[in-house]
Amino acid sequence: MDDRTASERAGRDVARILLVTATAGYRHQSIPTVWRALPEIAQASGDLSVETILKESDDLPALTAESLAQHEILCLVHTSGTLPLSDEQKRAILDFVAAGNGFVGVHGATTICYDWTAYGEMLGAQFKGHPPAATFAVIVEDRQHPSTRHLPPSFEISDELYTFRTNPRDAAHILLSAPPGSLDLEGDLPLAWTKAHGAGRVYYNALGHFDAIWDDPAFQQQIRAGLRWAARLEP
């Protein structure tokens, strides 16, 4: 496997991000905040840049193998529903990551195209449900990963506690989880993880429902480091 960063392979100093927030179902009120915050999160890194934002479903025809090739990271945030992606576009996404590029999903990235099982396998899981948003504890399972090493062993957050149709622990390395019994949910409750897809790196974080979370420095650092890790800018 080529251990160079995606941006090095492209001969660039900055890893370019293609951000998608298109929805075909539930629409998060914090999407406009993401449009502002994610470029700021990337810019603060110095080696990341949000180059393209596909905001709405009508923008998705621009998501092609050719447009992906102009980027090193594909990032889906707050996407939802059965997005109008052709079979060719779906193949392009999977091939882009498998070729050694990065994929970062946040919150609703697990809530799209449930019949596209290859996407769920790449990402690690697909969304099942959540109780009403509330405050719950988060356990940091891996305190050495770049996206979590700034965090305490546990912390509280007010957010939606996502559950998934399959347990991502079977396919991914878990970074964050909620304790069993949180918000009356039993069993394993993973919240953030990393995994490989071909030669590419995948990072997913289920947090981020509310506007305020995107302005929280600790959450911003999670996402920034997740992006940098996905682009092999972090070991």
C-alpha positions in Angstrom: 0.0 0.0 0.0 1.2 3.5 -0.8 1.8 5.2 2.5 2.1 8.7 1.1 -0.7 11.1 1.9 -3.4 11.6 -0.8 -2.2 15.2 -1.2 1.4 14.0 -1.7 0.3 11.5 -4.4 -1.5 14.5 -6.0 1.6 16.7 -5.7 -0.1 19.2 -3.4 0.6 20.6 0.0 -3.0 20.8 1.0 -5.6 18.0 1.1 -8.7 19.2 -0.7 -12.1 18.4 0.7 -15.3 17.8 -1.3 -18.2 18.4 1.2 -21.7 17.0 0.6 -24.7 18.1 2.7 -27.5 17.1 0.3 -30.7 15.8 1.8 -33.6 13.7 0.5 -35.1 13.1 3.9 -34.8 14.8 7.3 -33.0 18.1 7.0 -30.8 19.2 10.0 -31.2 22.8 11.0 -27.5 23.0 11.6 -26.6 22.4 7.9 -25.9 26.2 7.3 -23.6 26.1 10.4 -21.7 23.2 8.8 -21.2 25.3 5.6 -19.5 27.9 7.8 -17.8 25.8 10.4 -16.2 23.0 8.3 -14.2 25.3 6.1 -13.0 27.1 9.3 -12.1 23.8 10.9 -10.1 22.8 7.8 -8.4 26.2 7.4 -7.2 26.1 11.1 -5.2 23.0 10.2 -3.1 24.7 7.6 -3.0 21.6 5.4 -6.7 21.1 4.6 -9.1 23.1 2.4 -12.8 22.8 1.6 -12.7 23.3 -2.1 -16.2 22.2 -3.1 -19.6 22.1 -1.3 -22.5 20.3 -2.9 -25.2 21.7 -0.7 -28.4 20.3 -2.2 -29.6 17.2 -4.1 -29.8 19.3 -7.3 -26.0 19.7 -6.9 -25.3 16.0 -6.9 -24.8 15.6 -10.7 -21.5 17.3 -10.1 -20.3 14.4 -7.9 -18.4 12.4 -10.5 -15.2 10.4 -10.8 -13.7 13.4 -12.5 -14.7 15.9 -9.7 -13.6 13.5 -7.0 -10.2 13.2 -8.7 -9.7 16.9 -7.9 -9.9 16.2 -4.2 -8.3 14.0 -1.6 -11.2 13.7 0.9 -14.9 13.2 0.4 -16.9 14.4 3.5 -20.6 13.8 4.0 -22.3 15.7 6.8 -26.0 15.7 7.7 -26.9 13.9 4.4 -30.2 12.0 4.5 -32.6 9.8 2.6 -32.3 8.1 -0.8 -30.0 10.6 -2.5 -30.3 10.6 -6.3 -27.0 9.0 -7.1 -26.6 6.9 -10.2 -24.9 3.5 -10.2 -21.9 5.2 -11.9 -21.7 7.8 -9.1 -21.9 5.1 -6.4 -19.0 3.2 -8.0 -17.0 6.4 -8.3 -17.4 7.1 -4.6 -16.3 3.6 -3.5 -13.5 3.5 -6.1 -12.2 7.0 -4.9 -11.9 5.7 -1.3 -10.5 2.3 -2.2 -7.8 4.0 -4.3 -6.3 5.5 -1.2 -8.2 8.7 -0.6 -10.1 9.7 2.5 -13.8 9.5 3.5 -15.2 11.4 6.5 -18.8 11.0 7.6 -20.4 13.0 10.3 -23.8 12.4 12.0 -26.4 11.9 9.2 -23.8 10.4 6.8 -25.1 7.0 8.0 -28.7 7.8 7.1 -28.5 7.6 3.3 -29.4 5.0 0.6 -30.1 2.1 2.9 -30.3 -0.2 -0.1 -26.8 0.7 -1.1 -25.2 -2.0 1.1 -21.7 -1.4 -0.3 -21.8 2.1 1.1 -22.8 0.8 4.6 -20.0 -1.7 4.4 -17.5 1.0 3.5 -18.7 3.3 6.2 -19.0 0.6 8.9 -22.7 0.8 9.7 -26.0 2.3 8.7 -28.3 4.3 11.0 -31.1 2.6 12.9 -32.6 5.2 15.2 -32.2 7.4 18.2 -34.2 8.5 21.3 -35.0 12.2 21.8 -31.9 14.4 22.0 -30.6 14.6 25.6 -27.5 14.8 27.6 -25.5 11.6 27.9 -22.0 10.4 28.7 -19.4 9.6 26.1 -16.5 7.2 26.8 -13.3 7.7 25.0 -12.2 4.1 24.1 -9.0 5.1 22.3 -7.1 8.0 23.8 -4.2 7.7 21.5 -5.9 8.4 18.2 -5.3 11.9 16.8 -9.1 12.7 16.9 -9.4 11.8 20.6 -6.1 12.3 22.4 -7.2 15.8 23.4 -10.3 14.5 25.2 -10.7 13.4 28.8 -11.5 9.7 29.5 -15.2 10.6 29.5 -17.3 13.7 28.9 -21.0 14.7 28.7 -22.7 16.0 25.6 -26.2 17.1 24.6 -26.8 15.5 21.3 -28.7 12.7 19.5 -27.5 9.2 20.5 -27.5 7.2 17.3 -27.9 3.5 17.1 -27.1 1.4 14.0 -28.5 -1.6 12.1 -25.3 -3.6 12.6 -22.6 -3.2 15.2 -19.7 -1.3 13.7 -17.4 -2.8 16.2 -17.4 -5.9 14.1 -15.8 -4.0 11.2 -14.2 -0.9 12.6 -11.9 0.4 15.3 -14.1 2.2 17.9 -13.0 5.6 19.2 -16.0 6.8 21.2 -19.0 5.0 22.7 -21.8 5.6 25.2 -22.2 3.4 28.2 -24.8 0.6 27.9 -28.1 1.9 29.4 -27.6 5.5 28.2 -31.0 7.1 27.5 -32.5 3.7 28.2 -30.7 2.0 25.3 -29.1 -1.4 26.1 -26.1 -3.1 24.5 -23.1 -1.7 22.8 -23.4 1.9 21.7 -20.4 2.9 19.5 -20.4 6.6 18.4 -17.2 7.2 16.4 -14.8 4.9 14.6 -12.1 4.4 11.9 -11.7 1.7 9.4 -10.1 0.9 6.1 -11.7 0.6 2.7 -9.3 -0.8 0.2 -6.2 1.5 0.4 -8.4 4.4 1.8 -9.1 5.6 5.3 -12.6 6.1 6.7 -13.5 8.2 9.8 -17.1 8.5 11.1 -18.4 10.5 14.0 -22.1 10.2 15.0 -22.1 13.4 17.0 -22.9 16.9 15.7 -26.7 17.3 15.6 -26.8 20.8 17.1 -25.3 24.1 16.0 -23.6 24.6 19.3 -21.6 21.4 18.9 -20.0 22.7 15.7 -18.7 25.7 17.6 -17.3 23.6 20.4 -13.4 23.5 20.2 -13.2 19.9 21.4 -15.6 18.7 18.8 -13.9 20.8 16.1 -10.6 19.2 17.0 -12.2 15.7 16.7 -13.3 16.6 13.1 -10.1 18.3 12.1 -8.0 15.4 13.3 -10.4 12.9 11.7 -10.0 14.8 8.4 -6.2 14.9 8.7 -6.1 11.2 9.6 -8.3 10.2 6.7 -5.9 12.1 4.4 -2.8 10.5 6.1 -1.7 13.8 7.4 -1.8 12.1 10.9 -0.3 8.6 11.6 
